[in-house]
């Protein structure tokens, strides 16, 4: 395959040229800024490979290491070993539960009484509280009251000692029997019936039971005490820290690190590999976003890469404390709301690829859970049409993720404790709430346009729309009619209905500058253009409504996708009436003076609005008796004139989609112009006229 063919395939993929969708050009400063941001992400991701210690704890020392100077080294063993076992594995502090101890004592007394029933019964084979051999049965039968009392006291005393030390319900029966036998050593040798029966009774009483309960207050106190415990190591110049060949202990390693005696060297190959992965991933992310949204602005790229930089920075700063569920999901929601599902999913894939494993000893399992949850959010987030839905998700998502993670991770060999999962869910919920609060600020700062923002802008009680309805009522009614046509056209081809509805409401706001110069707002027979009698000035007035509309959009801070409807719905169309007037007065007329400045529609939504704007007046003038075929013919004629004029070249509308839009326009027209039966009008009481 030739180089030319490869370049053509690349352009088709990037620009989606079938049909063609032109890319919004980015300035050189923006490209340089995005490049530096990609470099920063790559450096943070791969920086750890530039400072790799040549050895670690447990490795034999390569040479004798001596202290280069005097120093006081504050050493905390728990912190240097990654936390104590209590902090690391969450082994909870437990105390004696007096109520449970009392219940176990009562159970022991009952069993001791059942043993006495064997002695009082003439049936030697009577079933007792434990299995007894012949020697043990004879001992029970033949013991005196004094011996029984002494024996029961010894058993109760042994039980008291065991309960005071604490019982664990997971101890094996053999170890429990051995422990109880040791507590009864005063009753004779190991095979003495008094001792064996006592150990059997204690074992059957305590097996599977515990008299311990967790004390969270003591747990926190113990963790705090351990993490704060440290000791000062006085080191003098020339002291031997470690000798050659000896294993390096954690304390020795810390002292060596204190005196900068641990050599760190860069690992070039892993560094270059990680750096390249990060650079390429950032580039692919931008390409996917630009292919999905050809009119992507540079600040949208800065926004996506900025979120990726925050994620990588949090990993470098917080280490294993930054969990993927809490870190990946909030940015995914922001991107899915503001830039769409495809961009959000691409960002999620890149951030997952660059995440460092393992994560809290479970790496792959926890990352899988986070990726699945975030992927679902990236697909569903763009469909949320209100802030209320976002708030509901912020409450429900942490609980759903917690349950999913618990079920998914419980089968892993070393699962995370429940407290860790609950803590992670709470952190994720707090970050989600913060994200929702920041969405309005981010919408304005980065030009994002979310479903909720579109719904808010489409509220007809907003000041700009209320002003349009008061000062230009004819234009406002034209706008409402246009909304119905454009929405149905967008819906039938799968375009963005919310975007086109909101854009249609604002597309003619520039007519507020001089509403009386537009025929739909003229209430009398006087047309200012007739009095002006200058086609060039009239053409400038028509162009001015586009320019003034863009000024109003900037003043009222309308998002860029909404403001694009103002010039693009007119494109570079001819002002045919005034062009004809000028040509009738002079032979030398430059047609460009009677065309709008454009640009032509660059999206399906603005193209549909242009077609609806051209067809609305024609459809309104059709007789209700007109057939659907005749109406389609009229609409098709208008649309073909736009196509021949080159207005749809950059819109990405396909021929099949145009035909569907024509049928949608006629469907709306038929719905609005349906026949009504004549109602009787009373002339006077008792008589009606139809």
C-alpha positions as CSV (number, residue, x, y, z in Angstrom):
1,X,0.0,0.0,0.0
2,X,1.5,3.4,-1.0
3,X,2.2,6.3,1.4
4,X,-0.5,8.3,-0.3
5,X,-3.1,5.7,0.4
6,X,-2.1,5.5,4.1
7,X,-2.3,9.3,4.4
8,X,-5.8,9.2,2.9
9,X,-6.9,6.5,5.3
10,X,-5.5,8.5,8.2
11,X,-7.4,11.6,7.1
12,X,-10.6,9.6,6.7
13,X,-10.3,8.2,10.2
14,X,-9.4,11.5,11.9
15,X,-11.7,13.8,10.0
16,X,-14.5,11.3,9.4
17,X,-14.6,12.4,5.8
18,X,-17.5,10.2,4.7
19,X,-19.3,12.6,4.9
20,X,-16.6,15.2,5.6
21,X,-16.5,16.9,9.1
22,X,-13.9,19.6,9.2
23,X,-11.8,19.9,12.3
24,X,-11.7,23.1,14.3
25,X,-8.2,24.5,13.9
26,X,-6.1,24.9,17.0
27,X,-3.6,27.7,17.4
28,X,0.1,27.0,17.9
29,X,0.1,28.3,21.5
30,X,-2.7,25.9,22.3
31,X,-0.9,23.0,20.7
32,X,2.3,23.8,22.6
33,X,0.3,24.0,25.9
34,X,-1.3,20.7,25.3
35,X,2.1,19.2,24.5
36,X,3.6,20.5,27.7
37,X,0.7,19.0,29.6
38,X,1.2,15.6,28.0
39,X,4.9,15.8,29.0
40,X,4.0,16.6,32.6
41,X,1.7,13.6,32.7
42,X,4.3,11.4,31.3
43,X,7.0,12.6,33.7
44,X,4.8,12.1,36.8
45,X,3.8,8.6,35.6
46,X,7.4,7.5,34.9
47,X,9.3,9.6,37.5
48,X,9.6,6.7,40.0
49,X,11.9,4.9,37.5
50,X,14.5,7.7,37.8
51,X,15.0,7.1,41.6
52,X,15.2,3.4,42.1
53,X,17.2,2.2,45.2
54,X,19.9,-0.3,44.4
55,X,19.0,-2.4,47.4
56,X,16.3,-2.8,50.0
57,X,15.7,-4.3,53.5
58,X,16.5,-8.0,53.7
59,X,19.3,-7.8,51.1
60,X,22.9,-8.6,52.2
61,X,25.0,-5.5,52.5
62,X,27.6,-5.2,49.7
63,X,30.1,-3.5,51.9
64,X,30.7,-2.0,55.4
65,X,28.7,1.2,55.9
66,X,29.9,3.7,58.4
67,X,28.1,6.8,59.7
68,X,29.7,9.9,57.9
69,X,28.8,12.2,60.8
70,X,27.1,12.5,64.1
71,X,23.3,12.5,64.1
72,X,20.1,11.8,65.9
73,X,17.8,9.6,63.9
74,X,14.2,9.4,64.9
75,X,13.1,5.9,64.0
76,X,9.5,4.7,64.0
77,X,9.4,1.0,63.3
78,X,5.7,0.9,62.6
79,X,5.8,3.6,60.0
80,X,8.9,2.3,58.3
81,X,7.4,-1.2,58.0
82,X,4.3,0.2,56.3
83,X,2.4,0.3,59.6
84,X,2.0,-2.2,62.4
85,X,0.1,-5.4,61.9
86,X,-2.8,-3.8,63.7
87,X,-2.9,-0.8,61.3
88,X,-2.0,-2.8,58.2
89,X,-4.3,-5.8,58.7
90,X,-7.0,-4.2,60.8
91,X,-6.7,-6.7,63.7
92,X,-9.3,-5.2,66.0
93,X,-8.7,-4.6,69.7
94,X,-11.0,-6.9,71.7
95,X,-12.1,-6.8,75.4
96,X,-13.9,-9.3,77.6
97,X,-17.7,-9.4,77.2
98,X,-19.0,-9.9,80.8
99,X,-22.5,-10.8,79.6
100,X,-21.2,-13.6,77.3
101,X,-18.9,-14.8,80.1
102,X,-21.8,-15.1,82.5
103,X,-23.8,-17.1,79.9
104,X,-20.9,-19.5,79.4
105,X,-20.6,-20.0,83.2
106,X,-24.2,-20.9,83.4
107,X,-23.8,-23.4,80.6
108,X,-20.9,-24.9,82.4
109,X,-22.9,-25.3,85.6
110,X,-25.7,-27.1,83.7
111,X,-23.1,-29.5,82.2
112,X,-21.6,-30.2,85.6
113,X,-25.1,-31.0,86.9
114,X,-25.6,-33.4,84.0
115,X,-22.4,-35.2,84.9
116,X,-23.8,-35.6,88.4
117,X,-27.0,-37.3,86.9
118,X,-24.7,-40.0,85.6
119,X,-23.5,-40.6,89.1
120,X,-27.0,-40.7,90.7
121,X,-28.4,-42.9,88.0
122,X,-28.3,-46.7,88.3
123,X,-28.0,-46.9,84.5
124,X,-24.2,-46.9,83.8
125,X,-24.8,-46.4,80.1
126,X,-26.8,-43.2,80.7
127,X,-25.9,-40.4,78.1
128,X,-24.0,-37.6,79.8
129,X,-23.0,-34.1,78.7
130,X,-19.8,-35.7,77.1
131,X,-18.7,-39.1,75.9
132,X,-17.2,-41.1,78.8
133,X,-15.1,-44.2,78.7
134,X,-15.4,-47.0,81.3
135,X,-12.8,-45.6,83.7
136,X,-14.4,-42.2,83.6
137,X,-17.9,-43.6,84.1
138,X,-16.7,-45.6,87.1
139,X,-15.0,-42.5,88.6
140,X,-18.2,-40.5,88.2
141,X,-20.2,-43.2,89.9
142,X,-17.9,-44.0,92.7
143,X,-16.8,-40.4,93.7
144,X,-17.9,-39.0,97.0
145,X,-19.7,-35.8,97.6
146,X,-16.5,-34.2,98.9
147,X,-14.5,-35.3,95.9
148,X,-17.3,-34.0,93.6
149,X,-17.3,-30.6,95.3
150,X,-13.6,-30.3,95.1
151,X,-13.6,-31.4,91.4
152,X,-16.4,-28.9,90.5
153,X,-14.5,-26.1,92.2
154,X,-11.3,-26.9,90.2
155,X,-13.3,-27.0,87.0
156,X,-15.0,-23.7,87.7
157,X,-11.6,-22.1,88.6
158,X,-10.1,-23.3,85.4
159,X,-13.1,-22.0,83.4
160,X,-12.7,-18.6,85.2
161,X,-9.0,-18.4,84.2
162,X,-9.8,-19.3,80.6
163,X,-12.6,-16.8,80.4
164,X,-10.4,-14.0,81.9
165,X,-7.8,-14.7,79.2
166,X,-10.5,-14.5,76.4
167,X,-11.9,-17.3,74.2
168,X,-11.7,-17.3,70.4
169,X,-14.4,-19.1,68.6
170,X,-12.2,-20.2,65.8
171,X,-9.7,-22.3,67.9
172,X,-9.6,-26.0,67.0
173,X,-11.1,-28.5,69.3
174,X,-7.8,-30.3,70.0
175,X,-6.1,-27.1,71.0
176,X,-9.0,-26.1,73.2
177,X,-9.0,-29.5,74.9
178,X,-5.2,-29.3,75.5
179,X,-5.6,-25.8,77.0
180,X,-8.3,-26.9,79.3
181,X,-6.3,-29.9,80.4
182,X,-3.4,-27.8,81.3
183,X,-5.7,-25.6,83.4
184,X,-6.7,-28.8,85.4
185,X,-3.1,-30.0,86.1
186,X,-3.8,-29.9,89.9
187,X,-6.3,-32.8,89.5
188,X,-3.5,-35.3,88.7
189,X,-1.7,-36.7,85.7
190,X,-2.9,-36.2,82.1
191,X,-4.8,-39.5,82.0
192,X,-6.5,-39.1,85.4
193,X,-10.3,-39.5,84.9
194,X,-11.0,-36.3,87.0
195,X,-8.7,-34.3,84.7
196,X,-9.9,-35.9,81.4
197,X,-13.6,-35.4,82.3
198,X,-13.0,-31.8,83.3
199,X,-11.2,-31.0,80.1
200,X,-14.0,-32.7,78.1
201,X,-16.7,-30.6,79.9
202,X,-14.8,-27.4,79.4
203,X,-14.2,-28.1,75.8
204,X,-17.8,-28.9,75.0
205,X,-18.9,-25.8,76.9
206,X,-16.5,-23.3,75.2
207,X,-16.2,-24.8,71.7
208,X,-17.4,-22.4,69.0
209,X,-18.0,-19.6,71.5
210,X,-16.2,-16.4,72.3
211,X,-16.5,-13.9,75.1
212,X,-14.7,-11.1,73.3
213,X,-16.1,-8.0,71.6
214,X,-14.5,-5.3,69.5
215,X,-13.7,-2.0,71.2
216,X,-13.3,0.8,68.7
217,X,-12.1,3.4,71.2
218,X,-9.2,1.2,72.3
219,X,-8.6,0.3,68.7
220,X,-8.1,3.9,67.8
221,X,-6.0,4.6,70.8
222,X,-3.7,1.6,70.1
223,X,-3.2,2.6,66.5
224,X,-2.4,6.2,67.5
225,X,0.0,4.9,70.2
226,X,1.8,2.6,67.7
227,X,2.1,5.2,65.0
228,X,3.5,7.7,67.4
229,X,5.9,5.4,69.1
230,X,9.4,6.3,68.0
231,X,12.9,6.2,69.4
232,X,15.9,8.3,69.0
233,X,19.0,6.6,67.6
234,X,22.2,8.3,68.6
235,X,24.7,7.8,65.8
236,X,28.3,8.9,66.0
237,X,30.7,9.5,63.2
238,X,32.4,6.3,62.2
239,X,29.8,4.0,63.8
240,X,29.2,0.8,61.9
241,X,25.7,0.8,60.5
242,X,25.9,-2.5,58.7
243,X,28.7,-4.9,57.9
244,X,29.3,-6.5,54.6
245,X,27.2,-9.7,54.0
246,X,24.8,-9.0,56.9
247,X,21.1,-8.7,55.9
248,X,19.9,-5.1,56.0
249,X,17.2,-4.7,58.6
250,X,14.5,-2.0,58.3
251,X,16.2,0.0,61.0
252,X,19.6,-0.2,59.2
253,X,17.9,0.8,55.9
254,X,16.3,3.8,57.5
255,X,19.6,5.0,59.0
256,X,21.3,4.5,55.7
257,X,18.6,6.5,54.0
258,X,18.9,9.2,56.7
259,X,22.6,9.7,55.8
260,X,21.9,9.4,52.0
261,X,24.0,6.3,51.8
262,X,21.5,4.4,49.6
263,X,22.4,4.8,46.0
264,X,19.5,5.5,43.7
265,X,19.9,5.1,39.9
266,X,17.6,5.6,37.0
267,X,16.2,2.5,35.2
268,X,16.3,3.9,31.7
269,X,14.5,1.1,29.9
270,X,11.4,1.0,32.2
271,X,11.4,4.8,32.3
272,X,11.4,5.2,28.6
273,X,8.7,2.5,28.2
274,X,6.4,4.1,30.8
275,X,7.1,7.6,29.5
276,X,6.3,6.5,25.9
277,X,3.1,4.8,27.0
278,X,2.0,8.0,28.7
279,X,2.8,10.3,25.8
280,X,1.2,8.0,23.3
281,X,-1.9,7.5,25.5
282,X,-2.4,11.2,25.9
283,X,-2.1,11.7,22.1
284,X,-4.5,8.9,21.4
285,X,-7.0,10.4,23.9
286,X,-6.9,13.8,22.1
287,X,-7.3,12.1,18.7
288,X,-10.3,10.1,19.8
289,X,-11.9,13.2,21.3
290,X,-11.3,15.3,18.1
291,X,-12.7,12.5,15.9
292,X,-15.8,12.2,18.1
293,X,-16.2,16.0,18.3
294,X,-14.5,17.8,15.3
295,X,-15.4,21.2,16.8
296,X,-13.5,20.3,20.0
297,X,-12.0,23.4,21.6
298,X,-8.5,23.4,23.0
299,X,-9.8,24.1,26.5
300,X,-11.7,20.8,26.3
301,X,-8.4,19.1,25.7
302,X,-6.8,21.0,28.6
303,X,-9.8,19.9,30.8
304,X,-9.4,16.2,29.9
305,X,-5.6,16.2,30.3
306,X,-5.9,18.2,33.5
307,X,-8.1,15.6,35.1
308,X,-5.6,12.9,34.0
309,X,-2.7,15.0,35.5
310,X,-4.7,15.2,38.8
311,X,-5.2,11.4,38.9
312,X,-1.5,10.7,38.2
313,X,-0.5,13.3,40.8
314,X,-2.7,11.8,43.4
315,X,-1.1,8.4,42.9
316,X,2.4,9.9,43.3
317,X,1.4,12.0,46.4
318,X,-0.9,9.6,48.3
319,X,0.4,6.3,47.0
320,X,-1.7,3.3,47.9
321,X,-4.2,5.5,49.8
322,X,-5.6,6.8,46.5
323,X,-8.1,4.1,45.4
324,X,-9.4,3.8,41.9
325,X,-13.1,3.9,42.8
326,X,-12.7,7.3,44.5
327,X,-10.3,8.8,42.0
328,X,-11.5,7.6,38.6
329,X,-15.3,7.8,38.9
330,X,-15.8,11.6,39.5
331,X,-13.7,12.7,36.5
332,X,-15.5,10.1,34.3
333,X,-18.9,11.7,35.3
334,X,-17.6,15.2,34.5
335,X,-16.3,14.1,31.0
336,X,-19.4,12.1,30.2
337,X,-21.6,15.0,31.1
338,X,-19.6,17.7,29.3
339,X,-17.9,15.9,26.4
340,X,-19.9,12.7,25.8
341,X,-19.7,9.0,26.5
342,X,-17.0,8.3,23.9
343,X,-14.6,10.9,25.3
344,X,-15.3,9.7,28.9
345,X,-14.7,6.1,28.0
346,X,-11.4,6.9,26.2
347,X,-10.2,8.9,29.2
348,X,-11.1,6.0,31.5
349,X,-9.2,3.5,29.4
350,X,-6.1,5.8,29.4
351,X,-6.2,6.5,33.1
352,X,-6.6,2.8,33.8
353,X,-3.7,1.9,31.6
354,X,-1.4,4.3,33.4
355,X,-2.5,3.3,36.9
356,X,0.2,1.7,39.0
357,X,-0.4,-1.8,40.4
358,X,-0.8,-3.4,42.9
359,X,-3.5,-1.5,44.8
360,X,-3.7,-2.3,48.5
361,X,-2.5,-5.9,47.9
362,X,-5.4,-6.7,45.5
363,X,-4.5,-4.6,42.4
364,X,-6.2,-6.3,39.5
365,X,-9.4,-7.1,41.4
366,X,-10.1,-3.6,42.7
367,X,-9.1,-2.0,39.4
368,X,-11.5,-4.3,37.6
369,X,-14.4,-3.2,39.9
370,X,-13.5,0.4,39.4
371,X,-13.2,0.1,35.7
372,X,-16.6,-1.7,35.3
373,X,-18.4,0.9,37.5
374,X,-16.7,3.8,35.8
375,X,-17.5,2.4,32.3
376,X,-21.2,2.1,33.2
377,X,-21.1,5.7,34.4
378,X,-19.4,6.9,31.2
379,X,-22.2,5.3,29.2
380,X,-25.0,6.5,31.3
381,X,-23.7,9.9,32.5
382,X,-24.3,11.7,29.2
383,X,-28.0,10.7,29.4
384,X,-28.7,12.3,32.7
385,X,-30.9,15.4,32.0
386,X,-31.1,17.0,35.4
387,X,-29.1,17.9,38.5
388,X,-31.6,15.8,40.5
389,X,-30.5,12.7,38.7
390,X,-26.9,13.5,39.4
391,X,-27.6,13.9,43.1
392,X,-29.5,10.6,43.2
393,X,-26.5,8.9,41.5
394,X,-24.1,10.5,44.1
395,X,-26.1,8.8,46.9
396,X,-26.8,5.5,45.2
397,X,-23.5,4.9,43.4
398,X,-21.3,4.5,46.4
399,X,-23.6,1.9,47.9
400,X,-23.8,0.0,44.7
401,X,-20.1,0.1,44.2
402,X,-19.6,-1.1,47.8
403,X,-21.8,-4.1,47.3
404,X,-20.3,-4.9,43.9
405,X,-16.8,-4.7,45.3
406,X,-17.6,-6.8,48.4
407,X,-19.1,-9.6,46.4
408,X,-16.3,-9.4,43.7
409,X,-13.4,-9.4,46.2
410,X,-14.6,-11.7,48.9
411,X,-13.3,-14.8,46.9
412,X,-9.8,-13.4,46.6
413,X,-7.2,-15.0,48.9
414,X,-6.5,-11.8,50.8
415,X,-9.6,-9.7,50.7
416,X,-9.9,-6.2,51.9
417,X,-11.6,-5.6,55.2
418,X,-15.2,-4.3,55.3
419,X,-14.1,-1.1,57.0
420,X,-11.7,-0.3,54.1
421,X,-14.5,-0.8,51.6
422,X,-16.9,1.4,53.6
423,X,-14.3,4.1,54.0
424,X,-13.6,4.0,50.2
425,X,-17.4,4.2,49.5
426,X,-17.7,7.3,51.8
427,X,-14.8,9.0,50.2
428,X,-16.2,8.3,46.7
429,X,-19.6,9.7,47.8
430,X,-18.0,12.9,49.2
431,X,-16.0,13.4,46.0
432,X,-19.1,12.9,43.9
433,X,-21.0,15.5,45.8
434,X,-18.0,17.9,45.4
435,X,-17.9,17.2,41.7
436,X,-21.6,17.9,41.3
437,X,-21.2,21.2,43.1
438,X,-18.2,22.1,40.8
439,X,-20.0,21.2,37.5
440,X,-21.6,24.7,37.0
441,X,-18.2,26.4,37.6
442,X,-16.5,24.0,35.2
443,X,-19.2,24.5,32.6
444,X,-18.4,28.2,32.5
445,X,-14.6,27.9,32.8
446,X,-14.1,25.2,30.1
447,X,-17.1,25.7,27.9
448,X,-18.7,22.4,28.7
449,X,-22.3,21.8,27.8
450,X,-24.2,19.2,29.8
451,X,-27.7,17.8,29.5
452,X,-28.7,19.7,32.6
453,X,-27.2,22.9,31.3
454,X,-29.1,22.5,28.0
455,X,-32.4,21.9,29.9
456,X,-31.8,25.0,32.0
457,X,-31.0,27.2,29.0
458,X,-34.2,25.9,27.2
459,X,-36.4,27.3,30.0
460,X,-38.5,30.0,28.3
461,X,-38.6,32.0,31.5
462,X,-34.9,32.9,31.2
463,X,-34.4,36.7,30.8
464,X,-33.2,36.6,27.2
465,X,-36.0,34.4,26.0
466,X,-38.6,36.5,27.9
467,X,-37.2,39.6,26.3
468,X,-37.5,38.0,22.9
469,X,-41.2,37.1,23.5
470,X,-42.0,40.6,24.6
471,X,-40.0,42.7,22.1
472,X,-40.2,40.4,19.1
473,X,-43.3,38.3,19.5
474,X,-43.4,37.3,15.8
475,X,-39.8,36.1,16.0
476,X,-40.6,34.2,19.2
477,X,-43.5,32.4,17.6
478,X,-41.4,31.6,14.5
479,X,-38.8,30.2,16.9
480,X,-41.3,27.9,18.6
481,X,-42.5,26.6,15.3
482,X,-38.9,26.0,14.3
483,X,-38.3,24.1,17.5
484,X,-41.0,21.6,16.6
485,X,-39.6,21.0,13.1
486,X,-35.9,20.8,14.1
487,X,-36.6,18.5,17.1
488,X,-38.4,16.0,15.0
489,X,-35.8,16.2,12.3
490,X,-33.0,15.6,14.8
491,X,-34.9,12.8,16.5
492,X,-35.5,10.8,13.4
493,X,-31.8,10.7,12.4
494,X,-30.4,10.3,15.9
495,X,-28.9,13.8,16.3
496,X,-28.8,15.7,19.6
497,X,-32.4,16.7,20.3
498,X,-31.6,18.7,23.5
499,X,-28.9,20.7,21.7
500,X,-31.0,21.6,18.7
501,X,-34.0,22.5,20.8
502,X,-31.9,25.0,22.8
503,X,-30.0,26.3,19.8
504,X,-33.3,26.9,18.0
505,X,-34.6,29.0,20.8
506,X,-31.6,31.3,20.6
507,X,-30.8,31.3,16.9
508,X,-32.6,34.6,16.2
509,X,-31.9,36.6,19.4
510,X,-30.0,39.1,17.2
511,X,-33.4,40.4,15.9
512,X,-33.8,42.1,19.3
513,X,-31.5,44.8,18.0
514,X,-34.2,46.0,15.5
515,X,-37.2,43.7,15.6
516,X,-39.4,46.1,13.5
517,X,-37.1,45.5,10.4
518,X,-38.3,41.8,10.2
519,X,-41.6,41.1,8.6
520,X,-42.8,38.7,11.3
521,X,-42.8,41.5,13.8
522,X,-44.5,44.2,11.7
523,X,-48.0,44.8,12.9
524,X,-49.0,47.3,10.2
525,X,-48.6,47.5,6.5
526,X,-45.6,49.8,6.6
527,X,-42.3,48.0,5.8
528,X,-39.2,50.0,6.9
529,X,-37.2,48.5,4.0
530,X,-39.6,50.0,1.5
531,X,-39.1,53.5,3.0
532,X,-35.3,52.9,3.1
533,X,-35.3,51.9,-0.6
534,X,-31.6,50.8,-0.4
535,X,-31.0,47.1,-1.0
536,X,-27.4,47.4,0.3
537,X,-28.4,48.9,3.6
538,X,-31.3,46.4,3.9
539,X,-28.8,43.6,3.4
540,X,-26.5,45.0,6.1
541,X,-29.5,45.1,8.5
542,X,-30.2,41.5,7.9
543,X,-26.5,40.6,8.4
544,X,-26.5,42.7,11.6
545,X,-29.0,40.4,13.3
546,X,-26.4,37.7,13.1
547,X,-23.6,39.9,14.4
548,X,-25.8,41.3,17.2
549,X,-26.9,37.8,18.1
550,X,-23.3,36.8,18.7
551,X,-22.8,39.8,20.9
552,X,-25.8,38.9,23.0
553,X,-24.6,35.3,23.2
554,X,-21.3,36.6,24.6
555,X,-23.0,39.0,27.0
556,X,-25.3,36.3,28.4
557,X,-22.5,33.7,28.4
558,X,-24.2,31.2,26.1
559,X,-22.0,28.1,25.5
560,X,-20.1,27.9,22.2
561,X,-22.3,25.1,20.7
562,X,-25.4,27.2,21.3
563,X,-23.8,30.4,19.9
564,X,-22.8,28.5,16.8
565,X,-26.5,28.2,15.8
566,X,-26.7,32.0,15.3
567,X,-24.4,32.3,12.3
568,X,-24.6,28.8,11.0
569,X,-28.3,28.6,10.6
570,X,-27.9,31.3,7.9
571,X,-24.6,30.0,6.5
572,X,-23.7,32.0,3.4
573,X,-27.2,32.1,2.0
574,X,-28.2,34.7,-0.5
575,X,-30.6,37.5,0.5
576,X,-32.5,36.9,-2.7
577,X,-35.1,39.6,-2.4
578,X,-32.6,42.5,-2.0
579,X,-30.2,41.0,-4.5
580,X,-33.0,41.1,-7.1
581,X,-33.7,44.7,-6.1
582,X,-30.1,45.6,-6.6
583,X,-29.8,43.9,-9.9
584,X,-32.9,45.7,-11.2
585,X,-31.2,49.0,-10.4
586,X,-27.7,48.3,-11.6
587,X,-26.0,45.8,-13.8
588,X,-22.8,45.7,-11.7
589,X,-23.8,43.9,-8.5
590,X,-21.4,41.8,-6.5
591,X,-23.3,38.8,-5.2
592,X,-21.1,38.5,-2.2
593,X,-22.5,41.7,-0.8
594,X,-25.9,40.0,-0.5
595,X,-24.7,36.8,1.2
596,X,-24.5,36.2,4.9
597,X,-20.9,36.0,6.3
598,X,-21.3,32.4,7.5
599,X,-19.8,30.0,8.3
600,X,-21.9,27.3,6.7
601,X,-23.3,24.6,9.1
602,X,-20.6,22.5,10.6
603,X,-22.8,20.0,12.4
604,X,-25.9,18.0,11.7
605,X,-27.8,20.0,14.3
606,X,-27.1,23.5,12.8
607,X,-27.8,22.1,9.3
608,X,-31.2,20.7,10.3
609,X,-32.0,24.1,11.8
610,X,-31.0,25.9,8.6
611,X,-33.3,23.5,6.6
612,X,-36.2,24.0,9.1
613,X,-35.7,27.8,8.9
614,X,-36.1,27.7,5.2
615,X,-39.1,25.4,5.2
616,X,-41.1,26.8,8.0
617,X,-42.6,29.7,6.0
618,X,-43.3,27.5,3.0
619,X,-45.0,24.9,5.2
620,X,-47.0,27.5,7.0
621,X,-48.4,28.8,3.7
622,X,-49.5,25.4,2.4
623,X,-53.2,24.6,2.4
624,X,-54.4,22.0,4.9
625,X,-55.8,20.0,2.0
626,X,-52.3,19.6,0.5
627,X,-51.3,16.0,0.3
628,X,-48.1,14.7,2.0
629,X,-46.5,14.0,-1.4
630,X,-47.1,17.6,-2.4
631,X,-45.7,18.9,0.9
632,X,-42.6,16.7,0.5
633,X,-42.1,18.0,-3.0
634,X,-42.2,21.6,-1.7
635,X,-39.8,20.9,1.2
636,X,-37.4,18.9,-1.0
637,X,-37.2,21.7,-3.5
638,X,-36.2,24.2,-0.8
639,X,-33.6,21.7,0.7
640,X,-32.1,20.9,-2.7
641,X,-31.6,24.6,-3.3
642,X,-29.5,24.7,-0.1
643,X,-27.6,21.7,-1.2
644,X,-26.8,23.1,-4.7
645,X,-25.7,26.3,-3.0
646,X,-23.1,24.4,-1.0
647,X,-24.6,25.1,2.4
648,X,-24.5,21.4,3.6
649,X,-21.0,20.4,2.5
650,X,-19.5,20.6,6.0
651,X,-22.5,19.5,8.0
652,X,-21.9,15.7,7.7
653,X,-25.6,15.2,6.8
654,X,-26.0,12.2,4.5
655,X,-28.5,11.9,1.6
656,X,-30.5,9.3,3.4
657,X,-30.7,11.5,6.5
658,X,-31.8,14.5,4.4
659,X,-34.7,12.4,3.1
660,X,-35.7,11.4,6.6
661,X,-35.6,15.0,7.7
662,X,-37.9,16.0,4.8
663,X,-40.5,13.4,6.0
664,X,-40.1,14.5,9.6
665,X,-40.8,18.1,8.6
666,X,-44.0,17.1,6.7
667,X,-45.1,15.0,9.7
668,X,-44.8,18.0,12.0
669,X,-46.6,20.2,9.5
670,X,-49.5,17.7,9.2
671,X,-49.7,17.5,12.9
672,X,-49.9,21.2,13.3
673,X,-52.3,21.8,10.4
674,X,-54.8,19.0,11.0
675,X,-58.4,19.6,10.2
676,X,-60.9,20.7,12.8
677,X,-64.7,20.4,12.8
678,X,-66.6,23.7,12.7
679,X,-68.1,24.5,16.1
680,X,-71.6,26.2,16.3
681,X,-71.6,29.9,17.2
682,X,-74.8,31.0,19.1
683,X,-76.4,34.2,17.8
684,X,-79.0,34.4,20.4
685,X,-80.6,32.3,23.0
686,X,-82.2,29.2,21.6
687,X,-80.7,29.4,18.1
688,X,-77.4,28.3,16.7
689,X,-75.6,29.0,13.5
690,X,-72.9,26.7,12.0
